[in-house]
Amino acid sequence: MPTLPRRENGRLAGRTIAILMETDYVEPEIHYYERRFAEEGATIDYLTRLWGQESITFTGHEYQVPMTVTGDLEAVDDTKLRRYDAVIVPSGMVSDRLRYSENVHAKAPAVELLERAFAMPDVLKGIICHGMWLVAPIPEVVAGRRVTCHNNLIGDVRNMGAVYTDQDVVVDGDLVTGRSADAAHLFARTLIDLIAARTPQGGMRSRQRMLRGIGVPPHGQ
């Protein structure tokens, strides 16, 4: 996928968003993020488990569109992880493939990365559709929190202890969840607004006023 030019004076100029990738990604969703985040001036880092290779080319779910990823999620230490404004777990089979672990007694590297991200409130976590599969090995990070997901995963998120909410997009603190790839535009807009409302150091500028402006009730209301 060619890198689109970023808008230099966009609301997200200087910000970086990580998107986890694997085969069977949803092409329209990823293409939408590529365009919208570039329009706002953000940089995207695509991350995957490279298994010791320099790059891996994945194919999309519906059209088999190839996409080459060079970012190694296993090379993302805490210092680099804190530099991301958001980490997105997208739709499709991405999360199911990334949660594979050859050691059944150990967490997959992508799960471990997400777990560390949940320990960093300044890093937004964006999880949409079947992306909630990647949370299954670490259910404690969503226990008691409001989320949405694909209809097929409602039982899963309830078993994780999360509070399923029948909305296209749900914001609960530093966690943004989306119902399905069909809601990718609403999901992306919410993430853009939340990132733009934060200072580069991660602090929030009038978070509750911003949430009211996009029609999302603040956490706890």
Disulfide bonds with the S-S distance in Angstrom:
none
